[in-house]
């Protein structure tokens, strides 16, 4: 439904205002008002990062881990390779798992590398975009 659509939009794009969210939803065929979206935001517990981007409550921990510990992100087909500061890969992998991303089948952590296995190439691209967005955001 609409809240699932909001989840996809917030994860895939840098949305800063309720108005922008209404516009995105309308492009997907949801005819809704800002009041409706405002209620959805409250229901879903969406938060705003310091630079004004909406983030899902369940992605806050992932955002903190990614912005602090990730050094680079690469993709090979349906695999996403996330490099981290030494010793922090298990924590980053746990945060990826906890976010329950529908695109992710699972993750494996070494010392400074997390291998994220995605459903397919498109799913991997979505995950790279999300991690990139969260990585760019600083507390």
Secondary structure, 3 states (H helix, E strand, C coil): CHHHHHHHHHHHCCCCCHHHHHHHHHHCCCCCCHHHHHHHHHHHCCEECCCCCEECHHHHHHHHHHHHHEEEEEEECCEEEEEECCCCHHHHHHHHHHCCCCCEEEEEECCCEEEEEECCHHHHHHHHHHHHHHHHCCC
